[in-house]
Amino acid sequence: KVQDLRYGENWHQRAALYTNNQGIGLTAARKLNGKEMSYNNMVDAETVLEMLIELSEYDGAACNQPLSVIVKHANPCGVAYGTSLEEAYRLSFATDPKSAFGGVIGFNKIVDVDTAKSIGDSFIEVLLAPGFEPEALRLLTEKKPNRRVLDIGDLLLRKNELYQGYYRKAIFGGMM
């Protein structure tokens, strides 16, 4: 057990985060800002991470374009590539701005100042990326002390390790 989560899938339920001790995955992400994660935050962040990994390559070839993914309630509500990370964010947000409200946003590149300025004071539960420029991090957190910011380090480059073994999903009365 790594920690108790703020609450379960619903506010009246309890939840906890466990690790498999492999030292890889969201349990290893560094939280740079914000309150503790909830069950739904973790589910959405995992969905974002999976999408970033899968969309960072095409038929085995790396796709090095800046990429932004927005998820809310485990459903994608914005995905876009851009010529810059800021453009990718704007295009992904424009896909469905209402659903993006209170969502989780992930990037495949280090978040820069231009991207942080575009995000501004938007209500975002969690931001995750393989790093943040110091000034970008300051802009993203100075007025938003509860905004969770996760540095996922090199997880996007470790697809083979992340997908090693079996992927399990619990269901009532069993597991798939």
Chimera marker file (.cmm) of the C-alpha trace (Angstrom):
<marker_set name="trace">
<marker id="1" x="0.000" y="0.000" z="0.000" r="1" g="1" b="0" radius="0.5"/>
<marker id="2" x="1.467" y="3.324" z="-1.075" r="1" g="1" b="0" radius="0.5"/>
<marker id="3" x="-1.206" y="5.645" z="0.285" r="1" g="1" b="0" radius="0.5"/>
<marker id="4" x="-4.862" y="6.173" z="1.008" r="1" g="1" b="0" radius="0.5"/>
<marker id="5" x="-6.581" y="8.078" z="-1.778" r="1" g="1" b="0" radius="0.5"/>
<marker id="6" x="-8.763" y="11.095" z="-1.014" r="1" g="1" b="0" radius="0.5"/>
<marker id="7" x="-11.882" y="9.030" z="-1.752" r="1" g="1" b="0" radius="0.5"/>
<marker id="8" x="-13.096" y="6.175" z="-3.921" r="1" g="1" b="0" radius="0.5"/>
<marker id="9" x="-15.019" y="6.308" z="-7.166" r="1" g="1" b="0" radius="0.5"/>
<marker id="10" x="-17.661" y="8.257" z="-5.234" r="1" g="1" b="0" radius="0.5"/>
<marker id="11" x="-17.006" y="10.687" z="-2.373" r="1" g="1" b="0" radius="0.5"/>
<marker id="12" x="-18.415" y="8.361" z="0.313" r="1" g="1" b="0" radius="0.5"/>
<marker id="13" x="-16.211" y="5.398" z="-0.663" r="1" g="1" b="0" radius="0.5"/>
<marker id="14" x="-12.712" y="4.634" z="0.560" r="1" g="1" b="0" radius="0.5"/>
<marker id="15" x="-9.821" y="3.801" z="-1.754" r="1" g="1" b="0" radius="0.5"/>
<marker id="16" x="-6.108" y="3.140" z="-1.560" r="1" g="1" b="0" radius="0.5"/>
<marker id="17" x="-3.218" y="2.979" z="-3.998" r="1" g="1" b="0" radius="0.5"/>
<marker id="18" x="-0.989" y="-0.097" z="-4.085" r="1" g="1" b="0" radius="0.5"/>
<marker id="19" x="2.230" y="-0.752" z="-5.965" r="1" g="1" b="0" radius="0.5"/>
<marker id="20" x="3.610" y="-3.922" z="-7.478" r="1" g="1" b="0" radius="0.5"/>
<marker id="21" x="7.100" y="-2.857" z="-6.321" r="1" g="1" b="0" radius="0.5"/>
<marker id="22" x="8.464" y="-2.645" z="-9.874" r="1" g="1" b="0" radius="0.5"/>
<marker id="23" x="9.062" y="1.088" z="-9.433" r="1" g="1" b="0" radius="0.5"/>
<marker id="24" x="7.397" y="2.004" z="-12.708" r="1" g="1" b="0" radius="0.5"/>
<marker id="25" x="4.050" y="3.558" z="-13.506" r="1" g="1" b="0" radius="0.5"/>
<marker id="26" x="1.984" y="6.324" z="-11.986" r="1" g="1" b="0" radius="0.5"/>
<marker id="27" x="2.938" y="5.228" z="-8.482" r="1" g="1" b="0" radius="0.5"/>
<marker id="28" x="6.473" y="6.404" z="-9.344" r="1" g="1" b="0" radius="0.5"/>
<marker id="29" x="5.410" y="9.807" z="-10.747" r="1" g="1" b="0" radius="0.5"/>
<marker id="30" x="6.620" y="12.782" z="-8.717" r="1" g="1" b="0" radius="0.5"/>
<marker id="31" x="3.807" y="15.009" z="-7.488" r="1" g="1" b="0" radius="0.5"/>
<marker id="32" x="5.096" y="18.568" z="-7.821" r="1" g="1" b="0" radius="0.5"/>
<marker id="33" x="1.965" y="20.356" z="-6.632" r="1" g="1" b="0" radius="0.5"/>
<marker id="34" x="-1.555" y="19.916" z="-5.373" r="1" g="1" b="0" radius="0.5"/>
<marker id="35" x="-3.639" y="17.926" z="-2.975" r="1" g="1" b="0" radius="0.5"/>
<marker id="36" x="-3.693" y="14.149" z="-2.820" r="1" g="1" b="0" radius="0.5"/>
<marker id="37" x="-5.047" y="12.174" z="-5.740" r="1" g="1" b="0" radius="0.5"/>
<marker id="38" x="-8.468" y="10.561" z="-5.702" r="1" g="1" b="0" radius="0.5"/>
<marker id="39" x="-9.475" y="7.245" z="-7.248" r="1" g="1" b="0" radius="0.5"/>
<marker id="40" x="-10.967" y="9.069" z="-10.267" r="1" g="1" b="0" radius="0.5"/>
<marker id="41" x="-7.831" y="11.204" z="-10.647" r="1" g="1" b="0" radius="0.5"/>
<marker id="42" x="-5.742" y="8.025" z="-10.833" r="1" g="1" b="0" radius="0.5"/>
<marker id="43" x="-8.094" y="6.346" z="-13.331" r="1" g="1" b="0" radius="0.5"/>
<marker id="44" x="-8.078" y="9.426" z="-15.581" r="1" g="1" b="0" radius="0.5"/>
<marker id="45" x="-4.308" y="9.902" z="-15.261" r="1" g="1" b="0" radius="0.5"/>
<marker id="46" x="-3.765" y="6.244" z="-16.215" r="1" g="1" b="0" radius="0.5"/>
<marker id="47" x="-6.019" y="6.694" z="-19.255" r="1" g="1" b="0" radius="0.5"/>
<marker id="48" x="-4.036" y="9.780" z="-20.289" r="1" g="1" b="0" radius="0.5"/>
<marker id="49" x="-0.739" y="7.938" z="-19.826" r="1" g="1" b="0" radius="0.5"/>
<marker id="50" x="-1.922" y="4.993" z="-21.935" r="1" g="1" b="0" radius="0.5"/>
<marker id="51" x="-3.101" y="7.311" z="-24.714" r="1" g="1" b="0" radius="0.5"/>
<marker id="52" x="0.160" y="9.280" z="-24.696" r="1" g="1" b="0" radius="0.5"/>
<marker id="53" x="2.141" y="6.045" z="-24.972" r="1" g="1" b="0" radius="0.5"/>
<marker id="54" x="0.018" y="4.639" z="-27.784" r="1" g="1" b="0" radius="0.5"/>
<marker id="55" x="-0.169" y="7.889" z="-29.763" r="1" g="1" b="0" radius="0.5"/>
<marker id="56" x="3.561" y="8.568" z="-29.453" r="1" g="1" b="0" radius="0.5"/>
<marker id="57" x="4.231" y="5.992" z="-32.131" r="1" g="1" b="0" radius="0.5"/>
<marker id="58" x="2.530" y="4.756" z="-35.261" r="1" g="1" b="0" radius="0.5"/>
<marker id="59" x="3.165" y="1.249" z="-36.608" r="1" g="1" b="0" radius="0.5"/>
<marker id="60" x="6.264" y="1.018" z="-34.439" r="1" g="1" b="0" radius="0.5"/>
<marker id="61" x="7.759" y="4.312" z="-35.654" r="1" g="1" b="0" radius="0.5"/>
<marker id="62" x="8.133" y="7.159" z="-33.188" r="1" g="1" b="0" radius="0.5"/>
<marker id="63" x="5.851" y="10.131" z="-33.723" r="1" g="1" b="0" radius="0.5"/>
<marker id="64" x="7.786" y="13.061" z="-32.283" r="1" g="1" b="0" radius="0.5"/>
<marker id="65" x="5.115" y="15.720" z="-32.740" r="1" g="1" b="0" radius="0.5"/>
<marker id="66" x="3.957" y="17.544" z="-29.629" r="1" g="1" b="0" radius="0.5"/>
<marker id="67" x="0.846" y="15.807" z="-28.296" r="1" g="1" b="0" radius="0.5"/>
<marker id="68" x="-1.876" y="16.827" z="-25.831" r="1" g="1" b="0" radius="0.5"/>
<marker id="69" x="-4.496" y="14.450" z="-24.404" r="1" g="1" b="0" radius="0.5"/>
<marker id="70" x="-7.454" y="15.455" z="-22.220" r="1" g="1" b="0" radius="0.5"/>
<marker id="71" x="-9.549" y="12.883" z="-20.349" r="1" g="1" b="0" radius="0.5"/>
<marker id="72" x="-12.493" y="13.208" z="-17.986" r="1" g="1" b="0" radius="0.5"/>
<marker id="73" x="-14.252" y="10.295" z="-16.307" r="1" g="1" b="0" radius="0.5"/>
<marker id="74" x="-11.988" y="7.860" z="-18.225" r="1" g="1" b="0" radius="0.5"/>
<marker id="75" x="-13.216" y="9.198" z="-21.583" r="1" g="1" b="0" radius="0.5"/>
<marker id="76" x="-11.069" y="11.139" z="-24.040" r="1" g="1" b="0" radius="0.5"/>
<marker id="77" x="-12.494" y="14.588" z="-24.657" r="1" g="1" b="0" radius="0.5"/>
<marker id="78" x="-9.577" y="16.129" z="-26.520" r="1" g="1" b="0" radius="0.5"/>
<marker id="79" x="-6.573" y="14.801" z="-28.411" r="1" g="1" b="0" radius="0.5"/>
<marker id="80" x="-4.338" y="16.739" z="-30.782" r="1" g="1" b="0" radius="0.5"/>
<marker id="81" x="-0.877" y="16.946" z="-32.258" r="1" g="1" b="0" radius="0.5"/>
<marker id="82" x="0.595" y="20.367" z="-32.982" r="1" g="1" b="0" radius="0.5"/>
<marker id="83" x="3.643" y="22.122" z="-34.311" r="1" g="1" b="0" radius="0.5"/>
<marker id="84" x="4.233" y="23.216" z="-30.705" r="1" g="1" b="0" radius="0.5"/>
<marker id="85" x="2.991" y="21.893" z="-27.380" r="1" g="1" b="0" radius="0.5"/>
<marker id="86" x="0.940" y="25.051" z="-26.925" r="1" g="1" b="0" radius="0.5"/>
<marker id="87" x="-0.796" y="24.492" z="-30.261" r="1" g="1" b="0" radius="0.5"/>
<marker id="88" x="-1.451" y="20.832" z="-29.418" r="1" g="1" b="0" radius="0.5"/>
<marker id="89" x="-3.029" y="21.937" z="-26.121" r="1" g="1" b="0" radius="0.5"/>
<marker id="90" x="-5.231" y="24.591" z="-27.764" r="1" g="1" b="0" radius="0.5"/>
<marker id="91" x="-6.427" y="22.134" z="-30.422" r="1" g="1" b="0" radius="0.5"/>
<marker id="92" x="-7.136" y="19.375" z="-27.903" r="1" g="1" b="0" radius="0.5"/>
<marker id="93" x="-9.001" y="21.791" z="-25.627" r="1" g="1" b="0" radius="0.5"/>
<marker id="94" x="-11.051" y="23.097" z="-28.568" r="1" g="1" b="0" radius="0.5"/>
<marker id="95" x="-12.307" y="19.555" z="-29.239" r="1" g="1" b="0" radius="0.5"/>
<marker id="96" x="-14.717" y="19.710" z="-26.277" r="1" g="1" b="0" radius="0.5"/>
<marker id="97" x="-14.059" y="22.598" z="-23.851" r="1" g="1" b="0" radius="0.5"/>
<marker id="98" x="-17.049" y="21.756" z="-21.636" r="1" g="1" b="0" radius="0.5"/>
<marker id="99" x="-15.900" y="18.189" z="-21.012" r="1" g="1" b="0" radius="0.5"/>
<marker id="100" x="-12.302" y="19.341" z="-20.491" r="1" g="1" b="0" radius="0.5"/>
<marker id="101" x="-13.441" y="21.364" z="-17.450" r="1" g="1" b="0" radius="0.5"/>
<marker id="102" x="-12.078" y="19.537" z="-14.414" r="1" g="1" b="0" radius="0.5"/>
<marker id="103" x="-10.285" y="16.950" z="-16.516" r="1" g="1" b="0" radius="0.5"/>
<marker id="104" x="-6.809" y="15.474" z="-16.634" r="1" g="1" b="0" radius="0.5"/>
<marker id="105" x="-4.374" y="16.758" z="-19.245" r="1" g="1" b="0" radius="0.5"/>
<marker id="106" x="-1.219" y="15.011" z="-20.371" r="1" g="1" b="0" radius="0.5"/>
<marker id="107" x="1.626" y="15.961" z="-22.661" r="1" g="1" b="0" radius="0.5"/>
<marker id="108" x="4.392" y="14.007" z="-24.370" r="1" g="1" b="0" radius="0.5"/>
<marker id="109" x="6.942" y="16.838" z="-24.073" r="1" g="1" b="0" radius="0.5"/>
<marker id="110" x="8.270" y="19.045" z="-21.287" r="1" g="1" b="0" radius="0.5"/>
<marker id="111" x="5.689" y="21.756" z="-20.588" r="1" g="1" b="0" radius="0.5"/>
<marker id="112" x="6.978" y="25.164" z="-21.613" r="1" g="1" b="0" radius="0.5"/>
<marker id="113" x="5.940" y="28.698" z="-20.652" r="1" g="1" b="0" radius="0.5"/>
<marker id="114" x="3.738" y="29.239" z="-23.730" r="1" g="1" b="0" radius="0.5"/>
<marker id="115" x="1.734" y="26.107" z="-22.941" r="1" g="1" b="0" radius="0.5"/>
<marker id="116" x="1.430" y="27.084" z="-19.266" r="1" g="1" b="0" radius="0.5"/>
<marker id="117" x="0.152" y="30.527" z="-20.279" r="1" g="1" b="0" radius="0.5"/>
<marker id="118" x="-2.474" y="28.938" z="-22.555" r="1" g="1" b="0" radius="0.5"/>
<marker id="119" x="-3.655" y="26.682" z="-19.745" r="1" g="1" b="0" radius="0.5"/>
<marker id="120" x="-3.774" y="29.670" z="-17.412" r="1" g="1" b="0" radius="0.5"/>
<marker id="121" x="-6.434" y="29.504" z="-14.719" r="1" g="1" b="0" radius="0.5"/>
<marker id="122" x="-8.501" y="26.784" z="-16.423" r="1" g="1" b="0" radius="0.5"/>
<marker id="123" x="-9.929" y="24.294" z="-13.944" r="1" g="1" b="0" radius="0.5"/>
<marker id="124" x="-7.815" y="21.190" z="-14.379" r="1" g="1" b="0" radius="0.5"/>
<marker id="125" x="-7.670" y="18.405" z="-11.805" r="1" g="1" b="0" radius="0.5"/>
<marker id="126" x="-4.331" y="16.913" z="-12.900" r="1" g="1" b="0" radius="0.5"/>
<marker id="127" x="-1.542" y="17.823" z="-15.321" r="1" g="1" b="0" radius="0.5"/>
<marker id="128" x="1.027" y="15.225" z="-16.241" r="1" g="1" b="0" radius="0.5"/>
<marker id="129" x="4.099" y="15.482" z="-18.447" r="1" g="1" b="0" radius="0.5"/>
<marker id="130" x="7.687" y="14.279" z="-18.689" r="1" g="1" b="0" radius="0.5"/>
<marker id="131" x="8.800" y="17.505" z="-17.025" r="1" g="1" b="0" radius="0.5"/>
<marker id="132" x="8.025" y="21.185" z="-16.612" r="1" g="1" b="0" radius="0.5"/>
<marker id="133" x="10.190" y="24.225" z="-17.260" r="1" g="1" b="0" radius="0.5"/>
<marker id="134" x="10.626" y="26.009" z="-13.882" r="1" g="1" b="0" radius="0.5"/>
<marker id="135" x="8.767" y="29.154" z="-14.984" r="1" g="1" b="0" radius="0.5"/>
<marker id="136" x="5.976" y="27.054" z="-16.526" r="1" g="1" b="0" radius="0.5"/>
<marker id="137" x="5.574" y="25.164" z="-13.240" r="1" g="1" b="0" radius="0.5"/>
<marker id="138" x="5.385" y="28.453" z="-11.355" r="1" g="1" b="0" radius="0.5"/>
<marker id="139" x="2.681" y="29.766" z="-13.713" r="1" g="1" b="0" radius="0.5"/>
<marker id="140" x="0.672" y="26.550" z="-13.413" r="1" g="1" b="0" radius="0.5"/>
<marker id="141" x="0.743" y="26.425" z="-9.625" r="1" g="1" b="0" radius="0.5"/>
<marker id="142" x="0.992" y="29.948" z="-8.190" r="1" g="1" b="0" radius="0.5"/>
<marker id="143" x="-2.779" y="30.610" z="-8.268" r="1" g="1" b="0" radius="0.5"/>
<marker id="144" x="-3.805" y="26.945" z="-8.167" r="1" g="1" b="0" radius="0.5"/>
<marker id="145" x="-2.455" y="25.340" z="-4.974" r="1" g="1" b="0" radius="0.5"/>
<marker id="146" x="-4.813" y="22.351" z="-5.366" r="1" g="1" b="0" radius="0.5"/>
<marker id="147" x="-3.952" y="21.647" z="-9.022" r="1" g="1" b="0" radius="0.5"/>
<marker id="148" x="-2.130" y="18.340" z="-9.098" r="1" g="1" b="0" radius="0.5"/>
<marker id="149" x="1.004" y="18.389" z="-11.240" r="1" g="1" b="0" radius="0.5"/>
<marker id="150" x="2.766" y="15.087" z="-11.916" r="1" g="1" b="0" radius="0.5"/>
<marker id="151" x="6.200" y="14.669" z="-13.461" r="1" g="1" b="0" radius="0.5"/>
<marker id="152" x="6.108" y="11.263" z="-15.184" r="1" g="1" b="0" radius="0.5"/>
<marker id="153" x="9.802" y="11.347" z="-16.045" r="1" g="1" b="0" radius="0.5"/>
<marker id="154" x="10.715" y="8.841" z="-18.757" r="1" g="1" b="0" radius="0.5"/>
<marker id="155" x="7.563" y="6.668" z="-18.540" r="1" g="1" b="0" radius="0.5"/>
<marker id="156" x="6.626" y="7.388" z="-22.164" r="1" g="1" b="0" radius="0.5"/>
<marker id="157" x="9.900" y="5.812" z="-23.276" r="1" g="1" b="0" radius="0.5"/>
<marker id="158" x="9.380" y="2.695" z="-21.149" r="1" g="1" b="0" radius="0.5"/>
<marker id="159" x="6.385" y="1.188" z="-22.952" r="1" g="1" b="0" radius="0.5"/>
<marker id="160" x="7.880" y="-2.312" z="-23.026" r="1" g="1" b="0" radius="0.5"/>
<marker id="161" x="8.392" y="-2.289" z="-19.261" r="1" g="1" b="0" radius="0.5"/>
<marker id="162" x="4.941" y="-0.863" z="-18.544" r="1" g="1" b="0" radius="0.5"/>
<marker id="163" x="3.215" y="-3.465" z="-20.700" r="1" g="1" b="0" radius="0.5"/>
<marker id="164" x="5.335" y="-6.347" z="-19.441" r="1" g="1" b="0" radius="0.5"/>
<marker id="165" x="3.423" y="-9.290" z="-18.027" r="1" g="1" b="0" radius="0.5"/>
<marker id="166" x="-0.333" y="-9.210" z="-17.744" r="1" g="1" b="0" radius="0.5"/>
<marker id="167" x="-2.769" y="-6.335" z="-17.612" r="1" g="1" b="0" radius="0.5"/>
<marker id="168" x="-5.480" y="-7.045" z="-15.075" r="1" g="1" b="0" radius="0.5"/>
<marker id="169" x="-8.833" y="-5.374" z="-14.617" r="1" g="1" b="0" radius="0.5"/>
<marker id="170" x="-10.943" y="-6.155" z="-11.591" r="1" g="1" b="0" radius="0.5"/>
<marker id="171" x="-14.649" y="-6.753" z="-12.029" r="1" g="1" b="0" radius="0.5"/>
<marker id="172" x="-17.259" y="-7.673" z="-9.438" r="1" g="1" b="0" radius="0.5"/>
<marker id="173" x="-16.559" y="-11.276" z="-8.492" r="1" g="1" b="0" radius="0.5"/>
<marker id="174" x="-13.453" y="-11.645" z="-10.621" r="1" g="1" b="0" radius="0.5"/>
<marker id="175" x="-10.677" y="-10.311" z="-12.750" r="1" g="1" b="0" radius="0.5"/>
<marker id="176" x="-9.999" y="-10.122" z="-16.471" r="1" g="1" b="0" radius="0.5"/>
<link id1="1" id2="2" r="1" g="1" b="0" radius="0.2"/>
<link id1="2" id2="3" r="1" g="1" b="0" radius="0.2"/>
<link id1="3" id2="4" r="1" g="1" b="0" radius="0.2"/>
<link id1="4" id2="5" r="1" g="1" b="0" radius="0.2"/>
<link id1="5" id2="6" r="1" g="1" b="0" radius="0.2"/>
<link id1="6" id2="7" r="1" g="1" b="0" radius="0.2"/>
<link id1="7" id2="8" r="1" g="1" b="0" radius="0.2"/>
<link id1="8" id2="9" r="1" g="1" b="0" radius="0.2"/>
<link id1="9" id2="10" r="1" g="1" b="0" radius="0.2"/>
<link id1="10" id2="11" r="1" g="1" b="0" radius="0.2"/>
<link id1="11" id2="12" r="1" g="1" b="0" radius="0.2"/>
<link id1="12" id2="13" r="1" g="1" b="0" radius="0.2"/>
<link id1="13" id2="14" r="1" g="1" b="0" radius="0.2"/>
<link id1="14" id2="15" r="1" g="1" b="0" radius="0.2"/>
<link id1="15" id2="16" r="1" g="1" b="0" radius="0.2"/>
<link id1="16" id2="17" r="1" g="1" b="0" radius="0.2"/>
<link id1="17" id2="18" r="1" g="1" b="0" radius="0.2"/>
<link id1="18" id2="19" r="1" g="1" b="0" radius="0.2"/>
<link id1="19" id2="20" r="1" g="1" b="0" radius="0.2"/>
<link id1="20" id2="21" r="1" g="1" b="0" radius="0.2"/>
<link id1="21" id2="22" r="1" g="1" b="0" radius="0.2"/>
<link id1="22" id2="23" r="1" g="1" b="0" radius="0.2"/>
<link id1="23" id2="24" r="1" g="1" b="0" radius="0.2"/>
<link id1="24" id2="25" r="1" g="1" b="0" radius="0.2"/>
<link id1="25" id2="26" r="1" g="1" b="0" radius="0.2"/>
<link id1="26" id2="27" r="1" g="1" b="0" radius="0.2"/>
<link id1="27" id2="28" r="1" g="1" b="0" radius="0.2"/>
<link id1="28" id2="29" r="1" g="1" b="0" radius="0.2"/>
<link id1="29" id2="30" r="1" g="1" b="0" radius="0.2"/>
<link id1="30" id2="31" r="1" g="1" b="0" radius="0.2"/>
<link id1="31" id2="32" r="1" g="1" b="0" radius="0.2"/>
<link id1="32" id2="33" r="1" g="1" b="0" radius="0.2"/>
<link id1="33" id2="34" r="1" g="1" b="0" radius="0.2"/>
<link id1="34" id2="35" r="1" g="1" b="0" radius="0.2"/>
<link id1="35" id2="36" r="1" g="1" b="0" radius="0.2"/>
<link id1="36" id2="37" r="1" g="1" b="0" radius="0.2"/>
<link id1="37" id2="38" r="1" g="1" b="0" radius="0.2"/>
<link id1="38" id2="39" r="1" g="1" b="0" radius="0.2"/>
<link id1="39" id2="40" r="1" g="1" b="0" radius="0.2"/>
<link id1="40" id2="41" r="1" g="1" b="0" radius="0.2"/>
<link id1="41" id2="42" r="1" g="1" b="0" radius="0.2"/>
<link id1="42" id2="43" r="1" g="1" b="0" radius="0.2"/>
<link id1="43" id2="44" r="1" g="1" b="0" radius="0.2"/>
<link id1="44" id2="45" r="1" g="1" b="0" radius="0.2"/>
<link id1="45" id2="46" r="1" g="1" b="0" radius="0.2"/>
<link id1="46" id2="47" r="1" g="1" b="0" radius="0.2"/>
<link id1="47" id2="48" r="1" g="1" b="0" radius="0.2"/>
<link id1="48" id2="49" r="1" g="1" b="0" radius="0.2"/>
<link id1="49" id2="50" r="1" g="1" b="0" radius="0.2"/>
<link id1="50" id2="51" r="1" g="1" b="0" radius="0.2"/>
<link id1="51" id2="52" r="1" g="1" b="0" radius="0.2"/>
<link id1="52" id2="53" r="1" g="1" b="0" radius="0.2"/>
<link id1="53" id2="54" r="1" g="1" b="0" radius="0.2"/>
<link id1="54" id2="55" r="1" g="1" b="0" radius="0.2"/>
<link id1="55" id2="56" r="1" g="1" b="0" radius="0.2"/>
<link id1="56" id2="57" r="1" g="1" b="0" radius="0.2"/>
<link id1="57" id2="58" r="1" g="1" b="0" radius="0.2"/>
<link id1="58" id2="59" r="1" g="1" b="0" radius="0.2"/>
<link id1="59" id2="60" r="1" g="1" b="0" radius="0.2"/>
<link id1="60" id2="61" r="1" g="1" b="0" radius="0.2"/>
<link id1="61" id2="62" r="1" g="1" b="0" radius="0.2"/>
<link id1="62" id2="63" r="1" g="1" b="0" radius="0.2"/>
<link id1="63" id2="64" r="1" g="1" b="0" radius="0.2"/>
<link id1="64" id2="65" r="1" g="1" b="0" radius="0.2"/>
<link id1="65" id2="66" r="1" g="1" b="0" radius="0.2"/>
<link id1="66" id2="67" r="1" g="1" b="0" radius="0.2"/>
<link id1="67" id2="68" r="1" g="1" b="0" radius="0.2"/>
<link id1="68" id2="69" r="1" g="1" b="0" radius="0.2"/>
<link id1="69" id2="70" r="1" g="1" b="0" radius="0.2"/>
<link id1="70" id2="71" r="1" g="1" b="0" radius="0.2"/>
<link id1="71" id2="72" r="1" g="1" b="0" radius="0.2"/>
<link id1="72" id2="73" r="1" g="1" b="0" radius="0.2"/>
<link id1="73" id2="74" r="1" g="1" b="0" radius="0.2"/>
<link id1="74" id2="75" r="1" g="1" b="0" radius="0.2"/>
<link id1="75" id2="76" r="1" g="1" b="0" radius="0.2"/>
<link id1="76" id2="77" r="1" g="1" b="0" radius="0.2"/>
<link id1="77" id2="78" r="1" g="1" b="0" radius="0.2"/>
<link id1="78" id2="79" r="1" g="1" b="0" radius="0.2"/>
<link id1="79" id2="80" r="1" g="1" b="0" radius="0.2"/>
<link id1="80" id2="81" r="1" g="1" b="0" radius="0.2"/>
<link id1="81" id2="82" r="1" g="1" b="0" radius="0.2"/>
<link id1="82" id2="83" r="1" g="1" b="0" radius="0.2"/>
<link id1="83" id2="84" r="1" g="1" b="0" radius="0.2"/>
<link id1="84" id2="85" r="1" g="1" b="0" radius="0.2"/>
<link id1="85" id2="86" r="1" g="1" b="0" radius="0.2"/>
<link id1="86" id2="87" r="1" g="1" b="0" radius="0.2"/>
<link id1="87" id2="88" r="1" g="1" b="0" radius="0.2"/>
<link id1="88" id2="89" r="1" g="1" b="0" radius="0.2"/>
<link id1="89" id2="90" r="1" g="1" b="0" radius="0.2"/>
<link id1="90" id2="91" r="1" g="1" b="0" radius="0.2"/>
<link id1="91" id2="92" r="1" g="1" b="0" radius="0.2"/>
<link id1="92" id2="93" r="1" g="1" b="0" radius="0.2"/>
<link id1="93" id2="94" r="1" g="1" b="0" radius="0.2"/>
<link id1="94" id2="95" r="1" g="1" b="0" radius="0.2"/>
<link id1="95" id2="96" r="1" g="1" b="0" radius="0.2"/>
<link id1="96" id2="97" r="1" g="1" b="0" radius="0.2"/>
<link id1="97" id2="98" r="1" g="1" b="0" radius="0.2"/>
<link id1="98" id2="99" r="1" g="1" b="0" radius="0.2"/>
<link id1="99" id2="100" r="1" g="1" b="0" radius="0.2"/>
<link id1="100" id2="101" r="1" g="1" b="0" radius="0.2"/>
<link id1="101" id2="102" r="1" g="1" b="0" radius="0.2"/>
<link id1="102" id2="103" r="1" g="1" b="0" radius="0.2"/>
<link id1="103" id2="104" r="1" g="1" b="0" radius="0.2"/>
<link id1="104" id2="105" r="1" g="1" b="0" radius="0.2"/>
<link id1="105" id2="106" r="1" g="1" b="0" radius="0.2"/>
<link id1="106" id2="107" r="1" g="1" b="0" radius="0.2"/>
<link id1="107" id2="108" r="1" g="1" b="0" radius="0.2"/>
<link id1="108" id2="109" r="1" g="1" b="0" radius="0.2"/>
<link id1="109" id2="110" r="1" g="1" b="0" radius="0.2"/>
<link id1="110" id2="111" r="1" g="1" b="0" radius="0.2"/>
<link id1="111" id2="112" r="1" g="1" b="0" radius="0.2"/>
<link id1="112" id2="113" r="1" g="1" b="0" radius="0.2"/>
<link id1="113" id2="114" r="1" g="1" b="0" radius="0.2"/>
<link id1="114" id2="115" r="1" g="1" b="0" radius="0.2"/>
<link id1="115" id2="116" r="1" g="1" b="0" radius="0.2"/>
<link id1="116" id2="117" r="1" g="1" b="0" radius="0.2"/>
<link id1="117" id2="118" r="1" g="1" b="0" radius="0.2"/>
<link id1="118" id2="119" r="1" g="1" b="0" radius="0.2"/>
<link id1="119" id2="120" r="1" g="1" b="0" radius="0.2"/>
<link id1="120" id2="121" r="1" g="1" b="0" radius="0.2"/>
<link id1="121" id2="122" r="1" g="1" b="0" radius="0.2"/>
<link id1="122" id2="123" r="1" g="1" b="0" radius="0.2"/>
<link id1="123" id2="124" r="1" g="1" b="0" radius="0.2"/>
<link id1="124" id2="125" r="1" g="1" b="0" radius="0.2"/>
<link id1="125" id2="126" r="1" g="1" b="0" radius="0.2"/>
<link id1="126" id2="127" r="1" g="1" b="0" radius="0.2"/>
<link id1="127" id2="128" r="1" g="1" b="0" radius="0.2"/>
<link id1="128" id2="129" r="1" g="1" b="0" radius="0.2"/>
<link id1="129" id2="130" r="1" g="1" b="0" radius="0.2"/>
<link id1="130" id2="131" r="1" g="1" b="0" radius="0.2"/>
<link id1="131" id2="132" r="1" g="1" b="0" radius="0.2"/>
<link id1="132" id2="133" r="1" g="1" b="0" radius="0.2"/>
<link id1="133" id2="134" r="1" g="1" b="0" radius="0.2"/>
<link id1="134" id2="135" r="1" g="1" b="0" radius="0.2"/>
<link id1="135" id2="136" r="1" g="1" b="0" radius="0.2"/>
<link id1="136" id2="137" r="1" g="1" b="0" radius="0.2"/>
<link id1="137" id2="138" r="1" g="1" b="0" radius="0.2"/>
<link id1="138" id2="139" r="1" g="1" b="0" radius="0.2"/>
<link id1="139" id2="140" r="1" g="1" b="0" radius="0.2"/>
<link id1="140" id2="141" r="1" g="1" b="0" radius="0.2"/>
<link id1="141" id2="142" r="1" g="1" b="0" radius="0.2"/>
<link id1="142" id2="143" r="1" g="1" b="0" radius="0.2"/>
<link id1="143" id2="144" r="1" g="1" b="0" radius="0.2"/>
<link id1="144" id2="145" r="1" g="1" b="0" radius="0.2"/>
<link id1="145" id2="146" r="1" g="1" b="0" radius="0.2"/>
<link id1="146" id2="147" r="1" g="1" b="0" radius="0.2"/>
<link id1="147" id2="148" r="1" g="1" b="0" radius="0.2"/>
<link id1="148" id2="149" r="1" g="1" b="0" radius="0.2"/>
<link id1="149" id2="150" r="1" g="1" b="0" radius="0.2"/>
<link id1="150" id2="151" r="1" g="1" b="0" radius="0.2"/>
<link id1="151" id2="152" r="1" g="1" b="0" radius="0.2"/>
<link id1="152" id2="153" r="1" g="1" b="0" radius="0.2"/>
<link id1="153" id2="154" r="1" g="1" b="0" radius="0.2"/>
<link id1="154" id2="155" r="1" g="1" b="0" radius="0.2"/>
<link id1="155" id2="156" r="1" g="1" b="0" radius="0.2"/>
<link id1="156" id2="157" r="1" g="1" b="0" radius="0.2"/>
<link id1="157" id2="158" r="1" g="1" b="0" radius="0.2"/>
<link id1="158" id2="159" r="1" g="1" b="0" radius="0.2"/>
<link id1="159" id2="160" r="1" g="1" b="0" radius="0.2"/>
<link id1="160" id2="161" r="1" g="1" b="0" radius="0.2"/>
<link id1="161" id2="162" r="1" g="1" b="0" radius="0.2"/>
<link id1="162" id2="163" r="1" g="1" b="0" radius="0.2"/>
<link id1="163" id2="164" r="1" g="1" b="0" radius="0.2"/>
<link id1="164" id2="165" r="1" g="1" b="0" radius="0.2"/>
<link id1="165" id2="166" r="1" g="1" b="0" radius="0.2"/>
<link id1="166" id2="167" r="1" g="1" b="0" radius="0.2"/>
<link id1="167" id2="168" r="1" g="1" b="0" radius="0.2"/>
<link id1="168" id2="169" r="1" g="1" b="0" radius="0.2"/>
<link id1="169" id2="170" r="1" g="1" b="0" radius="0.2"/>
<link id1="170" id2="171" r="1" g="1" b="0" radius="0.2"/>
<link id1="171" id2="172" r="1" g="1" b="0" radius="0.2"/>
<link id1="172" id2="173" r="1" g="1" b="0" radius="0.2"/>
<link id1="173" id2="174" r="1" g="1" b="0" radius="0.2"/>
<link id1="174" id2="175" r="1" g="1" b="0" radius="0.2"/>
<link id1="175" id2="176" r="1" g="1" b="0" radius="0.2"/>
</marker_set>
